[in-house]
Amino acid sequence: MRKIVLTLILAAACAGAAVAAPERVPFDAQAVITQQQQIRADIEAKRGAYGKLDIATRQEVRERQDKLLELLNGRSYEQLSADEQDQARLHMAWIEYAGKQDDDRLVCERIRTTGSNRVERVCKTVAQRREEKAASKKNADSVLQGRGLSPCGPDGCQ
């Protein structure tokens, strides 16, 4: 009986994984080439997010752009093999991430839920984390002011 249950669970997990596989959404190769040309212009003119990159990252972006443009050279998305599509997506994602400002950077942390041993992964941008911290501080300050606490203590200065 136990073997049957385990087999059913394994089969369901495999079927779920096959259904949950991400679908490859095609991209317009010409639009990608135009976007990369604009990014290259920003790097050369040292403007925008890509102009603020350090020298090593700028060089890495240029190298990945060269590889991407070589893959797309005169070809459409449909003409690329599955491996080439994956490589192109990887290069595009890396280039996009390199240009993100610090506020756009995603930071993930593992948080243990209160009263439980369950750990949950929570991801937020740097800007969201900063706003939450400021709101929390403002809330704590307003609560303390509402309680009538002074620097001298709850009874006042004597």
N, C-alpha and C positions, 0 to 999 in steps of 0.2 A: 504494500500500500504506500509506504513511504517513497519508494522508487517512482511510483506513478505520479505522486504529487510533485516530487522534485523535477521529474521530466516535464510535467505540465507547466511548472513555473519557469523552467529554462526555455521551453518553447515559446511561452508568452513573452518572456524578456527578449528573445531573439526576434520575434515578430514585431514587438514594439520598437526595437532598435532599427529594424528595416523600414518601418513606417516613419520613424522620426528622423531619418536621414535628411540632411538639408538639401533642398532643391537648388540646383545651379541656375541662378538667374542670369540670363545673358546681358552683356554690356555692349554699348556702342563703341567699337574700337576707335572710330574717328573722333568721337567726343573725348575719349581717354587721351588720345594723342594731343588734341587741342589743350586739354587741361594740363598735361605734362609740359607742354610748351609754355603755358602761362606760369607754371611753377618755376620752370627754368629761368624765365625772364625775371621773376621775383627774386630768385637766388642771385642772379647776376647783378641786378639793380640794388640788392640788399634792402628790399622793402617787404612789408607784410610779415607774416609769421615765418615764412621760409627764409627771409632775409636776416632774421635774428638768430639763426642757427649757428652753432659753433662750427669751426672749419672742418672737423672730422665728420660731423653729421651731414654738412653740406656735400662733402665729397661722396659719402655713402648714398645720399639721395641722388646725386648725379649718376653714380654707377648703377643704381637700381633703375633709374629712368632709362639709361642706355640699354640695359637688359630688357626692360619692358618694351621699349620702342623696337628693339630687334625682334622680339616675339611677334609684335603686331605689324611689322613692316609689310604694308600692302595687303594685309589679310583681315578678314572679318572674324567675329567671334566663332561662327559656325565652322570656319576653316581651321581653327585651332584644335589640337587633340585635347583630351581630358587633362593630361599632365600639363600641357601648355596653358590651358585655362586656369588651372590651379596655381601655376607659377605666376601668371599675370595677376591674378587676384592677390597673391601674397605680396608681390612688389607694390601693387596699388595700395594695399592696406598699410604696408610699412611706410610708404611715402606720405600717406595721409596722416598717420600717427606722428611722424616726425614733425609735421607742420602744426600740430596742435599746440596751443598755448598751455601754459602750466595750469590755468583755470579749467581747461578742458580735459586734463589728464584724469583718468579713472583710477581710483585707489580702492582696493578691496581689503576687507579685514574680516576675520572670523570672530563672531560675537556669540558668546554663550547666553542663551535665553535664561532670564531670571527664574530660579526654581526648577531648572531642568539641566540635564547634562547634554542636551541637544545643542550642537553648534551650527550657526547659520552664517552663510557668507553674504556680507552686505557690501555692495559696491556703490560709490558715490564719486562725483567729480570733486576736485579740490575746491571749486567755488561753492558747491553745495555744502561741503564740510565746514567751510569758513562761515557761511551764512547760518548754519545750525549752531555753531559755537557762539556766534554773536547773539543769536536769539536766546540761547540758553543763558548766557551771561546777563542779558537785559532782563530776562524773566527772574533770575536769581536776585538781581539788584532791586527790582520792583517789589519782590516778596520781602526782602530784608527791610526796605524802606517802609513798607506797609506795617511791619511789626514794630516800628518805632525804635529800632536799634540805633544807637548813636555810637560814635567811636569810644565814648567813655563807658559804655555798658548800658543795660536796660534801665537802670535806675538814674541815669544821668551822671554828670560830673559833680563831685563833692569836694 
